[in-house]
Amino acid sequence: MPAWATPAEPASTAPGYANAANTGPYAQDPARLRQIAEVRQKAMKSIVLWGLAVIAGVVVSVATYANAGPGDRYFVWWGPVVFGIWRVCASASVLFRLRNV
């Protein structure tokens, strides 16, 4: 049998490590990896939902302005736009910080 085809080392018995592939100086606990994946998923969901809020705010504002005649009133939905931009930036910041984890 060639040297490269030798059986793999047995799994590590260190607590928190499930297999030999998850050992070494850069190893992470599988529970920690699941937690990071959940945070990424929540951040992406937040970006999508608050991005839709920004789009809805802009669409309603532009539509009511376009339909208003001279001297008529129109709505400016600045709340969803401003808060949505803030939440999208906060969620993008979370994703940016987690990109190398």
Buried (B, 14 or more C-beta within 10 A) or exposed (E): EEEEEEEEEEEBEEEEBEEEEBBEEEBEEEEEEEEEEEBBEEBBEBBEEBBEBBEBBBEBBEEBEEEEEEEEEBEEBEEBBEBBBEBBEEBBEBBEEEEEE
